[in-house]
């Protein structure tokens, strides 16, 4: 949306939520709202389903005109999920929306194939960068220093939203586990030990262990 309320005000977010609370009230498709982000989604099996979804887009546009909150069509995207998806076009306010195969949603990279590889790559790059900063800026790398730094600066990156993107491909599982392997090797006294033993000495679980238990 191109309109809103002043950022930083106490009542602003509350007033904005009240103002847009009926945005998705009259839609025939499933929908969700989070602050100023709206998503509508529908399983497409027939031409009637395509028409229903487009009709909902038109209702959203009518709502925006009525309440003078114009949608920013350049930031609105269509994601088609499924290998046999026909990839239909949809319009908002006369503008054909761009199609996207990956989108960032509240910090999680969502892919149209529903695989977590793109998000794993992003997480691994960020976590490895953080480990590099730790290694370059601390001359003493013992257990008492490495463990708190890892748990406070790196592990949260690996754990954030993991319920949504927990990897299932072997290459992605290994890419994430490799980060903790690298972190545990930073402790000089543990470098020569097997990974599982290093984790045990540091009071850590392997990253895959909690996922195995669900």
Protein Blocks (a to p, Z undefined) as FASTA:
>chain_A
ZZdcdehiaklmmmmmmmmmmmmmmpcbdcddehjaccdddddfbfklmmmmmmmmmmmm
mmmmmnopacdfklpccddedjklgoiacdeehiacdddfbdceehiacdfklpaklmmm
mmmmmmmmmmmmmmmmpmbdcfklmmmmmmmmmmmmmmgoklmmocfbfklmmmmmmmmm
mmmmmpmklmmpcfklmmmmnopacfklmmmnZZ
